[in-house]
């Protein structure tokens, strides 16, 4: 496997982990909070294995905060879109073009979020040393093989 594929694979796993933790950070129910706490615990556990310096820890936390902020914004926009869609569906004659525009907006938001979060994950990648990246990649392969992640 070449370095680009390995980096992409690693980025996706780390991205999903950080994103999932961020998404559940804004859950309004107890189950969401429990899952968020578990994911955050697992992320912290894996970050501890990397033996980050204080400076790296600060940078990683800044990345996590930016992801949370981005996800919160997207959640709010998606909730607003759902309300608008439901209002339109409640009408006797819903406007097909308007509903399509809401659907298009939702897809645009997802793409924008993915691009923004990938940029932030590259920031995370830049925080790590070459050895830490190697260690993280090895750990992700180990977890994927054992299906423990």
C-alpha positions as a printed Julia matrix, in Angstrom:
149×3 Matrix{Float64}:
   0.0    0.0    0.0
   1.48   3.34  -0.97
   1.79   6.29   1.38
  -1.13   8.25  -0.15
  -3.54   5.34   0.29
  -2.26   4.76   3.8
  -2.65   8.43   4.65
  -6.15   8.52   3.18
  -7.15   5.39   5.1
  -5.77   6.8    8.32
  -7.36  10.17   7.73
 -10.76   8.6    7.17
 -10.62   6.56  10.38
  -9.37   9.48  12.44
 -11.85  11.8   10.75
 -14.78   9.53  11.51
 -13.67   9.17  15.12
 -13.23  12.89  15.68
 -16.37  13.73  13.74
 -18.49  11.17  15.54
 -17.25  12.45  18.88
 -18.04  15.97  17.8
 -21.48  15.09  16.49
 -22.5   13.39  19.68
 -21.12  16.27  21.72
 -24.27  18.1   20.72
 -26.7   15.22  21.26
 -29.78  16.27  23.14
 -30.45  12.92  24.74
 -28.72  10.79  27.34
 -27.8    8.04  24.87
 -26.04  10.59  22.64
 -24.09  11.89  25.63
 -23.04   8.38  26.69
 -21.9    7.54  23.17
 -20.09  10.88  22.88
 -18.27  10.22  26.15
 -17.25   6.73  25.0
 -15.94   8.0   21.67
 -14.09  10.86  23.33
 -12.59   8.37  25.79
 -11.4    6.14  22.93
  -9.94   9.09  21.03
  -8.15  10.29  24.17
  -6.9    6.76  24.81
  -5.38   6.55  21.33
  -3.93  10.06  21.55
  -2.29   9.11  24.87
  -0.49   6.29  23.07
   1.16   8.88  20.83
   2.82  10.59  23.79
   2.01  14.08  22.5
   3.96  17.05  23.8
   2.05  19.83  25.58
   2.28  21.93  22.43
   0.88  19.08  20.32
  -1.92  18.49  22.83
  -2.88  22.15  22.61
  -2.92  22.03  18.81
  -4.94  18.8   18.74
  -7.48  20.27  21.13
  -7.76  23.34  18.9
  -8.51  21.06  15.95
 -11.15  19.21  17.98
 -12.78  22.51  18.95
 -12.86  23.69  15.34
 -14.47  20.39  14.29
 -17.08  20.71  17.04
 -17.85  24.27  15.96
 -18.19  23.23  12.31
 -20.38  20.26  13.15
 -22.6   22.37  15.42
 -23.13  24.85  12.6
 -24.02  22.07  10.19
 -26.41  20.45  12.67
 -28.22  23.78  13.12
 -28.47  24.32   9.37
 -29.73  20.77   8.8
 -32.34  21.16  11.56
 -33.54  24.38   9.95
 -33.72  22.65   6.58
 -35.78  19.8    8.08
 -38.23  22.32   9.54
 -38.54  24.06   6.19
 -39.06  20.75   4.43
 -41.75  19.67   6.88
 -43.51  23.02   6.52
 -43.52  22.63   2.76
 -44.76  19.03   2.96
 -47.6   20.22   5.21
 -49.02  22.33   2.39
 -51.76  21.06   0.1
 -49.53  21.66  -2.93
 -45.85  21.46  -1.96
 -43.47  23.29  -4.25
 -41.3   20.64  -5.92
 -38.6   23.14  -6.91
 -38.37  24.51  -3.38
 -38.09  20.99  -1.92
 -35.4   20.18  -4.46
 -33.51  23.33  -3.49
 -33.64  22.23   0.17
 -32.3   18.82  -0.79
 -29.55  20.42  -2.88
 -28.64  22.66   0.06
 -28.38  19.64   2.34
 -26.01  17.94  -0.09
 -23.96  21.13  -0.41
 -23.68  21.32   3.39
 -22.45  17.73   3.59
 -19.81  18.36   0.93
 -18.73  21.61   2.58
 -18.48  19.89   5.95
 -16.42  17.03   4.54
 -14.02  19.45   2.87
 -13.66  21.61   5.98
 -13.14  18.66   8.27
 -10.6   17.12   5.88
  -8.67  20.4    6.03
  -8.79  20.23   9.83
  -7.65  16.6    9.77
  -4.68  17.68   7.67
  -3.95  20.2   10.43
  -4.03  17.26  12.87
  -1.7   15.3   10.59
   0.73  18.21  10.55
   0.84  18.28  14.36
   2.25  14.75  14.54
   5.85  13.81  14.01
   6.73  11.27  11.35
   7.19   8.62  14.05
   3.83   9.45  15.65
   2.12   9.2   12.26
   3.72   5.8   11.72
   2.65   4.68  15.2
  -0.91   5.89  14.61
  -1.15   4.15  11.25
   0.13   0.9   12.76
  -2.38   1.19  15.59
  -5.27   1.85  13.2
  -4.32  -1.21  11.15
  -4.18  -3.24  14.36
  -7.6   -1.99  15.45
  -9.13  -2.57  12.03
  -7.73  -6.1   11.97
  -9.09  -6.84  15.43
 -12.32  -4.89  14.74
 -11.83  -3.19  18.07
 -12.24   0.34  16.76
